[in-house]
Amino acid sequence: MSSGARAPDQSFDYLVFRKLLVCFIVNTNSSFNITMVQSFRDLLEYCHQNAKAVSSQTLAWDLHQMYREMLPAVKVRLFNHMNKGG
């Protein structure tokens, strides 16, 4: 996933925001409940008025969806690695 930087004229994409939020939570080993902390919500809204907090249930669903989408490519990479003697 990219750094998430948008060009000044690029509109806010809520789905990209949700994916980036899931990546942040996974990469920092944080709880999905961080989205319920008021200071975190304030930070999001300060960054962009449309960046409303996402529920922990929605983030868990997003994570499972990302897993399902990425699994076939991971299997291919592992298969290729094993065929090369890894």
PyMOL Python script that loads the backbone (N, CA, C, O; Angstrom):
from pymol import cmd

cmd.read_pdbstr("""\
ATOM      1  N   MET A   1       0.845  -1.170   0.000  1.00  0.00           N
ATOM      2  CA  MET A   1       0.000   0.000   0.000  1.00  0.00           C
ATOM      3  C   MET A   1       0.888   1.230   0.000  1.00  0.00           C
ATOM      4  O   MET A   1       1.946   1.250   0.629  1.00  0.00           O
ATOM      5  N   SER A   2       0.452   2.241  -0.703  1.00  0.00           N
ATOM      6  CA  SER A   2       1.240   3.462  -0.809  1.00  0.00           C
ATOM      7  C   SER A   2       1.243   4.237   0.499  1.00  0.00           C
ATOM      8  O   SER A   2       0.601   3.848   1.474  1.00  0.00           O
ATOM      9  N   SER A   3       1.975   5.334   0.499  1.00  0.00           N
ATOM     10  CA  SER A   3       2.065   6.160   1.701  1.00  0.00           C
ATOM     11  C   SER A   3       0.745   6.829   2.032  1.00  0.00           C
ATOM     12  O   SER A   3       0.540   7.277   3.160  1.00  0.00           O
ATOM     13  N   GLY A   4      -0.147   6.902   1.064  1.00  0.00           N
ATOM     14  CA  GLY A   4      -1.448   7.499   1.324  1.00  0.00           C
ATOM     15  C   GLY A   4      -1.504   8.979   1.032  1.00  0.00           C
ATOM     16  O   GLY A   4      -2.553   9.599   1.206  1.00  0.00           O
ATOM     17  N   ALA A   5      -0.400   9.564   0.591  1.00  0.00           N
ATOM     18  CA  ALA A   5      -0.394  10.991   0.294  1.00  0.00           C
ATOM     19  C   ALA A   5      -1.287  11.271  -0.918  1.00  0.00           C
ATOM     20  O   ALA A   5      -1.250  10.557  -1.920  1.00  0.00           O
ATOM     21  N   ARG A   6      -2.082  12.323  -0.795  1.00  0.00           N
ATOM     22  CA  ARG A   6      -2.964  12.734  -1.890  1.00  0.00           C
ATOM     23  C   ARG A   6      -2.459  14.041  -2.471  1.00  0.00           C
ATOM     24  O   ARG A   6      -1.880  14.871  -1.769  1.00  0.00           O
ATOM     25  N   ALA A   7      -2.686  14.208  -3.754  1.00  0.00           N
ATOM     26  CA  ALA A   7      -2.418  15.503  -4.380  1.00  0.00           C
ATOM     27  C   ALA A   7      -3.441  16.497  -3.845  1.00  0.00           C
ATOM     28  O   ALA A   7      -4.547  16.098  -3.480  1.00  0.00           O
ATOM     29  N   PRO A   8      -3.096  17.782  -3.790  1.00  0.00           N
ATOM     30  CA  PRO A   8      -4.032  18.780  -3.245  1.00  0.00           C
ATOM     31  C   PRO A   8      -5.400  18.792  -3.923  1.00  0.00           C
ATOM     32  O   PRO A   8      -6.407  19.094  -3.283  1.00  0.00           O
ATOM     33  N   ASP A   9      -5.440  18.466  -5.208  1.00  0.00           N
ATOM     34  CA  ASP A   9      -6.711  18.492  -5.930  1.00  0.00           C
ATOM     35  C   ASP A   9      -7.441  17.145  -5.924  1.00  0.00           C
ATOM     36  O   ASP A   9      -8.537  17.035  -6.474  1.00  0.00           O
ATOM     37  N   GLN A  10      -6.850  16.134  -5.313  1.00  0.00           N
ATOM     38  CA  GLN A  10      -7.447  14.801  -5.268  1.00  0.00           C
ATOM     39  C   GLN A  10      -8.485  14.738  -4.156  1.00  0.00           C
ATOM     40  O   GLN A  10      -8.232  15.176  -3.034  1.00  0.00           O
ATOM     41  N   SER A  11      -9.651  14.191  -4.475  1.00  0.00           N
ATOM     42  CA  SER A  11     -10.718  14.106  -3.477  1.00  0.00           C
ATOM     43  C   SER A  11     -10.429  13.005  -2.462  1.00  0.00           C
ATOM     44  O   SER A  11      -9.664  12.077  -2.724  1.00  0.00           O
ATOM     45  N   PHE A  12     -11.054  13.133  -1.312  1.00  0.00           N
ATOM     46  CA  PHE A  12     -10.909  12.162  -0.233  1.00  0.00           C
ATOM     47  C   PHE A  12     -11.640  10.882  -0.614  1.00  0.00           C
ATOM     48  O   PHE A  12     -12.811  10.923  -0.991  1.00  0.00           O
ATOM     49  N   ASP A  13     -10.956   9.749  -0.520  1.00  0.00           N
ATOM     50  CA  ASP A  13     -11.537   8.441  -0.838  1.00  0.00           C
ATOM     51  C   ASP A  13     -11.689   7.664   0.464  1.00  0.00           C
ATOM     52  O   ASP A  13     -10.700   7.235   1.059  1.00  0.00           O
ATOM     53  N   TYR A  14     -12.930   7.485   0.900  1.00  0.00           N
ATOM     54  CA  TYR A  14     -13.205   6.846   2.184  1.00  0.00           C
ATOM     55  C   TYR A  14     -12.715   5.396   2.223  1.00  0.00           C
ATOM     56  O   TYR A  14     -12.255   4.932   3.266  1.00  0.00           O
ATOM     57  N   LEU A  15     -12.807   4.682   1.106  1.00  0.00           N
ATOM     58  CA  LEU A  15     -12.357   3.285   1.090  1.00  0.00           C
ATOM     59  C   LEU A  15     -10.840   3.192   1.213  1.00  0.00           C
ATOM     60  O   LEU A  15     -10.326   2.305   1.895  1.00  0.00           O
ATOM     61  N   VAL A  16     -10.124   4.096   0.562  1.00  0.00           N
ATOM     62  CA  VAL A  16      -8.665   4.133   0.707  1.00  0.00           C
ATOM     63  C   VAL A  16      -8.321   4.472   2.151  1.00  0.00           C
ATOM     64  O   VAL A  16      -7.416   3.876   2.735  1.00  0.00           O
ATOM     65  N   PHE A  17      -9.035   5.420   2.719  1.00  0.00           N
ATOM     66  CA  PHE A  17      -8.824   5.789   4.118  1.00  0.00           C
ATOM     67  C   PHE A  17      -8.987   4.580   5.033  1.00  0.00           C
ATOM     68  O   PHE A  17      -8.171   4.371   5.931  1.00  0.00           O
ATOM     69  N   ARG A  18     -10.033   3.781   4.815  1.00  0.00           N
ATOM     70  CA  ARG A  18     -10.264   2.604   5.655  1.00  0.00           C
ATOM     71  C   ARG A  18      -9.139   1.589   5.508  1.00  0.00           C
ATOM     72  O   ARG A  18      -8.706   1.005   6.502  1.00  0.00           O
ATOM     73  N   LYS A  19      -8.658   1.366   4.284  1.00  0.00           N
ATOM     74  CA  LYS A  19      -7.553   0.427   4.086  1.00  0.00           C
ATOM     75  C   LYS A  19      -6.288   0.923   4.768  1.00  0.00           C
ATOM     76  O   LYS A  19      -5.569   0.145   5.395  1.00  0.00           O
ATOM     77  N   LEU A  20      -6.015   2.214   4.648  1.00  0.00           N
ATOM     78  CA  LEU A  20      -4.834   2.773   5.306  1.00  0.00           C
ATOM     79  C   LEU A  20      -4.954   2.678   6.824  1.00  0.00           C
ATOM     80  O   LEU A  20      -3.962   2.448   7.515  1.00  0.00           O
ATOM     81  N   LEU A  21      -6.153   2.853   7.335  1.00  0.00           N
ATOM     82  CA  LEU A  21      -6.376   2.751   8.772  1.00  0.00           C
ATOM     83  C   LEU A  21      -6.133   1.327   9.256  1.00  0.00           C
ATOM     84  O   LEU A  21      -5.517   1.127  10.302  1.00  0.00           O
ATOM     85  N   VAL A  22      -6.607   0.341   8.511  1.00  0.00           N
ATOM     86  CA  VAL A  22      -6.353  -1.064   8.866  1.00  0.00           C
ATOM     87  C   VAL A  22      -4.850  -1.336   8.841  1.00  0.00           C
ATOM     88  O   VAL A  22      -4.323  -1.975   9.751  1.00  0.00           O
ATOM     89  N   CYS A  23      -4.162  -0.859   7.815  1.00  0.00           N
ATOM     90  CA  CYS A  23      -2.706  -1.065   7.732  1.00  0.00           C
ATOM     91  C   CYS A  23      -2.000  -0.428   8.919  1.00  0.00           C
ATOM     92  O   CYS A  23      -1.076  -1.020   9.476  1.00  0.00           O
ATOM     93  N   PHE A  24      -2.421   0.770   9.316  1.00  0.00           N
ATOM     94  CA  PHE A  24      -1.835   1.430  10.476  1.00  0.00           C
ATOM     95  C   PHE A  24      -2.025   0.587  11.733  1.00  0.00           C
ATOM     96  O   PHE A  24      -1.083   0.382  12.498  1.00  0.00           O
ATOM     97  N   ILE A  25      -3.230   0.106  11.939  1.00  0.00           N
ATOM     98  CA  ILE A  25      -3.528  -0.677  13.147  1.00  0.00           C
ATOM     99  C   ILE A  25      -2.722  -1.973  13.165  1.00  0.00           C
ATOM    100  O   ILE A  25      -2.184  -2.353  14.204  1.00  0.00           O
ATOM    101  N   VAL A  26      -2.637  -2.646  12.030  1.00  0.00           N
ATOM    102  CA  VAL A  26      -1.880  -3.900  11.958  1.00  0.00           C
ATOM    103  C   VAL A  26      -0.386  -3.635  12.146  1.00  0.00           C
ATOM    104  O   VAL A  26       0.277  -4.336  12.910  1.00  0.00           O
ATOM    105  N   ASN A  27       0.144  -2.628  11.454  1.00  0.00           N
ATOM    106  CA  ASN A  27       1.583  -2.340  11.516  1.00  0.00           C
ATOM    107  C   ASN A  27       2.043  -1.852  12.885  1.00  0.00           C
ATOM    108  O   ASN A  27       3.208  -2.023  13.242  1.00  0.00           O
ATOM    109  N   THR A  28       1.148  -1.252  13.649  1.00  0.00           N
ATOM    110  CA  THR A  28       1.513  -0.764  14.983  1.00  0.00           C
ATOM    111  C   THR A  28       1.060  -1.717  16.085  1.00  0.00           C
ATOM    112  O   THR A  28       1.241  -1.446  17.272  1.00  0.00           O
ATOM    113  N   ASN A  29       0.465  -2.843  15.671  1.00  0.00           N
ATOM    114  CA  ASN A  29      -0.025  -3.830  16.627  1.00  0.00           C
ATOM    115  C   ASN A  29      -0.986  -3.196  17.628  1.00  0.00           C
ATOM    116  O   ASN A  29      -0.966  -3.506  18.819  1.00  0.00           O
ATOM    117  N   SER A  30      -1.823  -2.305  17.117  1.00  0.00           N
ATOM    118  CA  SER A  30      -2.799  -1.607  17.961  1.00  0.00           C
ATOM    119  C   SER A  30      -4.124  -2.353  17.976  1.00  0.00           C
ATOM    120  O   SER A  30      -4.374  -3.222  17.141  1.00  0.00           O
ATOM    121  N   SER A  31      -4.944  -2.011  18.911  1.00  0.00           N
ATOM    122  CA  SER A  31      -6.283  -2.573  18.996  1.00  0.00           C
ATOM    123  C   SER A  31      -7.212  -1.820  18.051  1.00  0.00           C
ATOM    124  O   SER A  31      -7.042  -0.622  17.824  1.00  0.00           O
ATOM    125  N   PHE A  32      -8.185  -2.524  17.507  1.00  0.00           N
ATOM    126  CA  PHE A  32      -9.196  -1.847  16.686  1.00  0.00           C
ATOM    127  C   PHE A  32      -9.955  -0.811  17.508  1.00  0.00           C
ATOM    128  O   PHE A  32     -10.536   0.121  16.952  1.00  0.00           O
ATOM    129  N   ASN A  33      -9.949  -0.970  18.806  1.00  0.00           N
ATOM    130  CA  ASN A  33     -10.665  -0.032  19.670  1.00  0.00           C
ATOM    131  C   ASN A  33     -10.028   1.353  19.710  1.00  0.00           C
ATOM    132  O   ASN A  33     -10.617   2.284  20.259  1.00  0.00           O
ATOM    133  N   ILE A  34      -8.846   1.504  19.141  1.00  0.00           N
ATOM    134  CA  ILE A  34      -8.224   2.828  19.110  1.00  0.00           C
ATOM    135  C   ILE A  34      -9.131   3.841  18.409  1.00  0.00           C
ATOM    136  O   ILE A  34      -9.082   5.037  18.694  1.00  0.00           O
ATOM    137  N   THR A  35      -9.950   3.347  17.497  1.00  0.00           N
ATOM    138  CA  THR A  35     -10.838   4.249  16.761  1.00  0.00           C
ATOM    139  C   THR A  35     -11.940   4.826  17.644  1.00  0.00           C
ATOM    140  O   THR A  35     -12.623   5.768  17.239  1.00  0.00           O
ATOM    141  N   MET A  36     -12.120   4.283  18.829  1.00  0.00           N
ATOM    142  CA  MET A  36     -13.142   4.796  19.741  1.00  0.00           C
ATOM    143  C   MET A  36     -12.586   5.843  20.705  1.00  0.00           C
ATOM    144  O   MET A  36     -13.350   6.487  21.423  1.00  0.00           O
ATOM    145  N   VAL A  37     -11.273   6.017  20.727  1.00  0.00           N
ATOM    146  CA  VAL A  37     -10.638   6.985  21.623  1.00  0.00           C
ATOM    147  C   VAL A  37     -10.862   8.385  21.049  1.00  0.00           C
ATOM    148  O   VAL A  37     -10.575   8.640  19.880  1.00  0.00           O
ATOM    149  N   GLN A  38     -11.370   9.272  21.873  1.00  0.00           N
ATOM    150  CA  GLN A  38     -11.740  10.608  21.394  1.00  0.00           C
ATOM    151  C   GLN A  38     -10.562  11.366  20.797  1.00  0.00           C
ATOM    152  O   GLN A  38     -10.723  12.041  19.780  1.00  0.00           O
ATOM    153  N   SER A  39      -9.393  11.272  21.398  1.00  0.00           N
ATOM    154  CA  SER A  39      -8.243  12.006  20.864  1.00  0.00           C
ATOM    155  C   SER A  39      -7.852  11.494  19.475  1.00  0.00           C
ATOM    156  O   SER A  39      -7.397  12.274  18.638  1.00  0.00           O
ATOM    157  N   PHE A  40      -8.025  10.194  19.222  1.00  0.00           N
ATOM    158  CA  PHE A  40      -7.762   9.648  17.893  1.00  0.00           C
ATOM    159  C   PHE A  40      -8.782  10.177  16.891  1.00  0.00           C
ATOM    160  O   PHE A  40      -8.429  10.545  15.771  1.00  0.00           O
ATOM    161  N   ARG A  41     -10.053  10.212  17.301  1.00  0.00           N
ATOM    162  CA  ARG A  41     -11.100  10.766  16.435  1.00  0.00           C
ATOM    163  C   ARG A  41     -10.837  12.231  16.129  1.00  0.00           C
ATOM    164  O   ARG A  41     -11.025  12.675  14.997  1.00  0.00           O
ATOM    165  N   ASP A  42     -10.403  12.978  17.128  1.00  0.00           N
ATOM    166  CA  ASP A  42     -10.092  14.396  16.927  1.00  0.00           C
ATOM    167  C   ASP A  42      -8.963  14.560  15.916  1.00  0.00           C
ATOM    168  O   ASP A  42      -9.010  15.443  15.059  1.00  0.00           O
ATOM    169  N   LEU A  43      -7.947  13.704  16.021  1.00  0.00           N
ATOM    170  CA  LEU A  43      -6.827  13.741  15.088  1.00  0.00           C
ATOM    171  C   LEU A  43      -7.303  13.489  13.662  1.00  0.00           C
ATOM    172  O   LEU A  43      -6.919  14.210  12.741  1.00  0.00           O
ATOM    173  N   LEU A  44      -8.131  12.477  13.480  1.00  0.00           N
ATOM    174  CA  LEU A  44      -8.643  12.168  12.150  1.00  0.00           C
ATOM    175  C   LEU A  44      -9.420  13.340  11.565  1.00  0.00           C
ATOM    176  O   LEU A  44      -9.209  13.723  10.414  1.00  0.00           O
ATOM    177  N   GLU A  45     -10.311  13.902  12.356  1.00  0.00           N
ATOM    178  CA  GLU A  45     -11.121  15.006  11.863  1.00  0.00           C
ATOM    179  C   GLU A  45     -10.273  16.241  11.589  1.00  0.00           C
ATOM    180  O   GLU A  45     -10.595  17.016  10.689  1.00  0.00           O
ATOM    181  N   TYR A  46      -9.204  16.441  12.340  1.00  0.00           N
ATOM    182  CA  TYR A  46      -8.309  17.559  12.081  1.00  0.00           C
ATOM    183  C   TYR A  46      -7.615  17.372  10.735  1.00  0.00           C
ATOM    184  O   TYR A  46      -7.452  18.325   9.973  1.00  0.00           O
ATOM    185  N   CYS A  47      -7.209  16.133  10.451  1.00  0.00           N
ATOM    186  CA  CYS A  47      -6.524  15.844   9.186  1.00  0.00           C
ATOM    187  C   CYS A  47      -7.448  16.030   7.987  1.00  0.00           C
ATOM    188  O   CYS A  47      -7.022  16.539   6.950  1.00  0.00           O
ATOM    189  N   HIS A  48      -8.676  15.633   8.117  1.00  0.00           N
ATOM    190  CA  HIS A  48      -9.657  15.806   7.032  1.00  0.00           C
ATOM    191  C   HIS A  48     -11.048  15.676   7.612  1.00  0.00           C
ATOM    192  O   HIS A  48     -11.341  14.734   8.349  1.00  0.00           O
ATOM    193  N   GLN A  49     -11.891  16.612   7.279  1.00  0.00           N
ATOM    194  CA  GLN A  49     -13.240  16.624   7.859  1.00  0.00           C
ATOM    195  C   GLN A  49     -14.062  15.392   7.506  1.00  0.00           C
ATOM    196  O   GLN A  49     -14.989  15.051   8.241  1.00  0.00           O
ATOM    197  N   ASN A  50     -13.752  14.715   6.406  1.00  0.00           N
ATOM    198  CA  ASN A  50     -14.489  13.513   6.019  1.00  0.00           C
ATOM    199  C   ASN A  50     -13.884  12.235   6.591  1.00  0.00           C
ATOM    200  O   ASN A  50     -14.419  11.148   6.374  1.00  0.00           O
ATOM    201  N   ALA A  51     -12.789  12.352   7.310  1.00  0.00           N
ATOM    202  CA  ALA A  51     -12.106  11.182   7.870  1.00  0.00           C
ATOM    203  C   ALA A  51     -12.725  10.807   9.210  1.00  0.00           C
ATOM    204  O   ALA A  51     -12.058  10.850  10.244  1.00  0.00           O
ATOM    205  N   LYS A  52     -13.964  10.451   9.188  1.00  0.00           N
ATOM    206  CA  LYS A  52     -14.661  10.054  10.414  1.00  0.00           C
ATOM    207  C   LYS A  52     -14.145   8.701  10.888  1.00  0.00           C
ATOM    208  O   LYS A  52     -13.693   7.880  10.090  1.00  0.00           O
ATOM    209  N   ALA A  53     -14.218   8.487  12.162  1.00  0.00           N
ATOM    210  CA  ALA A  53     -13.766   7.221  12.735  1.00  0.00           C
ATOM    211  C   ALA A  53     -14.615   6.068  12.209  1.00  0.00           C
ATOM    212  O   ALA A  53     -15.799   6.215  11.907  1.00  0.00           O
ATOM    213  N   VAL A  54     -13.968   4.935  12.115  1.00  0.00           N
ATOM    214  CA  VAL A  54     -14.606   3.709  11.630  1.00  0.00           C
ATOM    215  C   VAL A  54     -14.748   2.778  12.825  1.00  0.00           C
ATOM    216  O   VAL A  54     -13.858   2.716  13.673  1.00  0.00           O
ATOM    217  N   SER A  55     -15.854   2.057  12.898  1.00  0.00           N
ATOM    218  CA  SER A  55     -16.066   1.161  14.037  1.00  0.00           C
ATOM    219  C   SER A  55     -15.070  -0.001  13.996  1.00  0.00           C
ATOM    220  O   SER A  55     -14.546  -0.353  12.940  1.00  0.00           O
ATOM    221  N   SER A  56     -14.828  -0.578  15.154  1.00  0.00           N
ATOM    222  CA  SER A  56     -13.915  -1.716  15.224  1.00  0.00           C
ATOM    223  C   SER A  56     -14.456  -2.902  14.435  1.00  0.00           C
ATOM    224  O   SER A  56     -13.679  -3.668  13.867  1.00  0.00           O
ATOM    225  N   GLN A  57     -15.775  -3.065  14.391  1.00  0.00           N
ATOM    226  CA  GLN A  57     -16.373  -4.159  13.617  1.00  0.00           C
ATOM    227  C   GLN A  57     -16.130  -3.960  12.120  1.00  0.00           C
ATOM    228  O   GLN A  57     -15.844  -4.920  11.405  1.00  0.00           O
ATOM    229  N   THR A  58     -16.244  -2.727  11.648  1.00  0.00           N
ATOM    230  CA  THR A  58     -16.003  -2.442  10.233  1.00  0.00           C
ATOM    231  C   THR A  58     -14.538  -2.674   9.892  1.00  0.00           C
ATOM    232  O   THR A  58     -14.226  -3.220   8.834  1.00  0.00           O
ATOM    233  N   LEU A  59     -13.634  -2.260  10.783  1.00  0.00           N
ATOM    234  CA  LEU A  59     -12.213  -2.482  10.535  1.00  0.00           C
ATOM    235  C   LEU A  59     -11.873  -3.966  10.518  1.00  0.00           C
ATOM    236  O   LEU A  59     -11.061  -4.404   9.704  1.00  0.00           O
ATOM    237  N   ALA A  60     -12.477  -4.735  11.394  1.00  0.00           N
ATOM    238  CA  ALA A  60     -12.249  -6.184  11.395  1.00  0.00           C
ATOM    239  C   ALA A  60     -12.741  -6.794  10.089  1.00  0.00           C
ATOM    240  O   ALA A  60     -12.083  -7.671   9.530  1.00  0.00           O
ATOM    241  N   TRP A  61     -13.888  -6.338   9.599  1.00  0.00           N
ATOM    242  CA  TRP A  61     -14.411  -6.827   8.323  1.00  0.00           C
ATOM    243  C   TRP A  61     -13.451  -6.445   7.202  1.00  0.00           C
ATOM    244  O   TRP A  61     -13.154  -7.266   6.335  1.00  0.00           O
ATOM    245  N   ASP A  62     -12.964  -5.200   7.212  1.00  0.00           N
ATOM    246  CA  ASP A  62     -12.011  -4.743   6.194  1.00  0.00           C
ATOM    247  C   ASP A  62     -10.746  -5.592   6.207  1.00  0.00           C
ATOM    248  O   ASP A  62     -10.227  -5.950   5.150  1.00  0.00           O
ATOM    249  N   LEU A  63     -10.247  -5.916   7.400  1.00  0.00           N
ATOM    250  CA  LEU A  63      -9.048  -6.737   7.521  1.00  0.00           C
ATOM    251  C   LEU A  63      -9.284  -8.121   6.917  1.00  0.00           C
ATOM    252  O   LEU A  63      -8.436  -8.628   6.182  1.00  0.00           O
ATOM    253  N   HIS A  64     -10.401  -8.720   7.216  1.00  0.00           N
ATOM    254  CA  HIS A  64     -10.725 -10.039   6.654  1.00  0.00           C
ATOM    255  C   HIS A  64     -10.859  -9.970   5.137  1.00  0.00           C
ATOM    256  O   HIS A  64     -10.437 -10.888   4.433  1.00  0.00           O
ATOM    257  N   GLN A  65     -11.435  -8.904   4.638  1.00  0.00           N
ATOM    258  CA  GLN A  65     -11.575  -8.722   3.190  1.00  0.00           C
ATOM    259  C   GLN A  65     -10.195  -8.584   2.536  1.00  0.00           C
ATOM    260  O   GLN A  65      -9.933  -9.195   1.500  1.00  0.00           O
ATOM    261  N   MET A  66      -9.325  -7.788   3.139  1.00  0.00           N
ATOM    262  CA  MET A  66      -7.968  -7.624   2.607  1.00  0.00           C
ATOM    263  C   MET A  66      -7.225  -8.960   2.617  1.00  0.00           C
ATOM    264  O   MET A  66      -6.499  -9.282   1.677  1.00  0.00           O
ATOM    265  N   TYR A  67      -7.411  -9.725   3.675  1.00  0.00           N
ATOM    266  CA  TYR A  67      -6.788 -11.051   3.780  1.00  0.00           C
ATOM    267  C   TYR A  67      -7.261 -11.948   2.633  1.00  0.00           C
ATOM    268  O   TYR A  67      -6.450 -12.595   1.971  1.00  0.00           O
ATOM    269  N   ARG A  68      -8.564 -11.983   2.405  1.00  0.00           N
ATOM    270  CA  ARG A  68      -9.105 -12.819   1.326  1.00  0.00           C
ATOM    271  C   ARG A  68      -8.573 -12.388  -0.033  1.00  0.00           C
ATOM    272  O   ARG A  68      -8.310 -13.226  -0.895  1.00  0.00           O
ATOM    273  N   GLU A  69      -8.415 -11.084  -0.224  1.00  0.00           N
ATOM    274  CA  GLU A  69      -7.921 -10.578  -1.510  1.00  0.00           C
ATOM    275  C   GLU A  69      -6.435 -10.887  -1.703  1.00  0.00           C
ATOM    276  O   GLU A  69      -6.001 -11.137  -2.828  1.00  0.00           O
ATOM    277  N   MET A  70      -5.656 -10.872  -0.631  1.00  0.00           N
ATOM    278  CA  MET A  70      -4.208 -11.052  -0.734  1.00  0.00           C
ATOM    279  C   MET A  70      -3.774 -12.510  -0.680  1.00  0.00           C
ATOM    280  O   MET A  70      -2.680 -12.835  -1.141  1.00  0.00           O
ATOM    281  N   LEU A  71      -4.592 -13.390  -0.134  1.00  0.00           N
ATOM    282  CA  LEU A  71      -4.211 -14.783   0.079  1.00  0.00           C
ATOM    283  C   LEU A  71      -3.761 -15.500  -1.193  1.00  0.00           C
ATOM    284  O   LEU A  71      -2.733 -16.176  -1.154  1.00  0.00           O
ATOM    285  N   PRO A  72      -4.471 -15.392  -2.317  1.00  0.00           N
ATOM    286  CA  PRO A  72      -4.006 -16.111  -3.514  1.00  0.00           C
ATOM    287  C   PRO A  72      -2.596 -15.695  -3.951  1.00  0.00           C
ATOM    288  O   PRO A  72      -1.801 -16.550  -4.343  1.00  0.00           O
ATOM    289  N   ALA A  73      -2.277 -14.417  -3.889  1.00  0.00           N
ATOM    290  CA  ALA A  73      -0.944 -13.953  -4.285  1.00  0.00           C
ATOM    291  C   ALA A  73       0.114 -14.461  -3.311  1.00  0.00           C
ATOM    292  O   ALA A  73       1.224 -14.795  -3.724  1.00  0.00           O
ATOM    293  N   VAL A  74      -0.215 -14.521  -2.037  1.00  0.00           N
ATOM    294  CA  VAL A  74       0.732 -15.035  -1.038  1.00  0.00           C
ATOM    295  C   VAL A  74       1.002 -16.512  -1.291  1.00  0.00           C
ATOM    296  O   VAL A  74       2.142 -16.966  -1.191  1.00  0.00           O
ATOM    297  N   LYS A  75      -0.037 -17.254  -1.616  1.00  0.00           N
ATOM    298  CA  LYS A  75       0.142 -18.686  -1.903  1.00  0.00           C
ATOM    299  C   LYS A  75       1.055 -18.892  -3.100  1.00  0.00           C
ATOM    300  O   LYS A  75       1.908 -19.779  -3.079  1.00  0.00           O
ATOM    301  N   VAL A  76       0.890 -18.082  -4.150  1.00  0.00           N
ATOM    302  CA  VAL A  76       1.737 -18.192  -5.339  1.00  0.00           C
ATOM    303  C   VAL A  76       3.186 -17.880  -4.980  1.00  0.00           C
ATOM    304  O   VAL A  76       4.099 -18.591  -5.400  1.00  0.00           O
ATOM    305  N   ARG A  77       3.398 -16.819  -4.205  1.00  0.00           N
ATOM    306  CA  ARG A  77       4.762 -16.457  -3.811  1.00  0.00           C
ATOM    307  C   ARG A  77       5.410 -17.569  -2.985  1.00  0.00           C
ATOM    308  O   ARG A  77       6.580 -17.892  -3.188  1.00  0.00           O
ATOM    309  N   LEU A  78       4.657 -18.149  -2.060  1.00  0.00           N
ATOM    310  CA  LEU A  78       5.200 -19.237  -1.249  1.00  0.00           C
ATOM    311  C   LEU A  78       5.506 -20.468  -2.102  1.00  0.00           C
ATOM    312  O   LEU A  78       6.538 -21.116  -1.923  1.00  0.00           O
ATOM    313  N   PHE A  79       4.605 -20.783  -3.027  1.00  0.00           N
ATOM    314  CA  PHE A  79       4.817 -21.921  -3.924  1.00  0.00           C
ATOM    315  C   PHE A  79       6.082 -21.712  -4.753  1.00  0.00           C
ATOM    316  O   PHE A  79       6.895 -22.626  -4.889  1.00  0.00           O
ATOM    317  N   ASN A  80       6.248 -20.507  -5.306  1.00  0.00           N
ATOM    318  CA  ASN A  80       7.430 -20.206  -6.110  1.00  0.00           C
ATOM    319  C   ASN A  80       8.701 -20.257  -5.261  1.00  0.00           C
ATOM    320  O   ASN A  80       9.744 -20.723  -5.719  1.00  0.00           O
ATOM    321  N   HIS A  81       8.605 -19.785  -4.051  1.00  0.00           N
ATOM    322  CA  HIS A  81       9.763 -19.825  -3.139  1.00  0.00           C
ATOM    323  C   HIS A  81      10.165 -21.266  -2.837  1.00  0.00           C
ATOM    324  O   HIS A  81      11.348 -21.606  -2.843  1.00  0.00           O
ATOM    325  N   MET A  82       9.180 -22.095  -2.576  1.00  0.00           N
ATOM    326  CA  MET A  82       9.467 -23.500  -2.286  1.00  0.00           C
ATOM    327  C   MET A  82      10.065 -24.194  -3.497  1.00  0.00           C
ATOM    328  O   MET A  82      10.948 -25.037  -3.341  1.00  0.00           O
ATOM    329  N   ASN A  83       9.608 -23.862  -4.704  1.00  0.00           N
ATOM    330  CA  ASN A  83      10.144 -24.486  -5.920  1.00  0.00           C
ATOM    331  C   ASN A  83      11.584 -24.067  -6.202  1.00  0.00           C
ATOM    332  O   ASN A  83      12.307 -24.757  -6.921  1.00  0.00           O
ATOM    333  N   LYS A  84      11.993 -22.942  -5.637  1.00  0.00           N
ATOM    334  CA  LYS A  84      13.377 -22.479  -5.816  1.00  0.00           C
ATOM    335  C   LYS A  84      14.287 -23.014  -4.715  1.00  0.00           C
ATOM    336  O   LYS A  84      15.453 -22.630  -4.625  1.00  0.00           O
ATOM    337  N   GLY A  85      13.756 -23.892  -3.888  1.00  0.00           N
ATOM    338  CA  GLY A  85      14.567 -24.505  -2.852  1.00  0.00           C
ATOM    339  C   GLY A  85      14.459 -23.818  -1.492  1.00  0.00           C
ATOM    340  O   GLY A  85      15.190 -24.162  -0.563  1.00  0.00           O
ATOM    341  N   GLY A  86      13.557 -22.859  -1.371  1.00  0.00           N
ATOM    342  CA  GLY A  86      13.426 -22.109  -0.120  1.00  0.00           C
ATOM    343  C   GLY A  86      12.642 -22.806   0.859  1.00  0.00           C
ATOM    344  O   GLY A  86      12.443 -22.300   1.964  1.00  0.00           O
TER     345      GLY A  86
END
""", "prot")
cmd.dss("prot")
cmd.show_as("cartoon", "prot")
cmd.util.cbc("prot")
cmd.orient("prot")
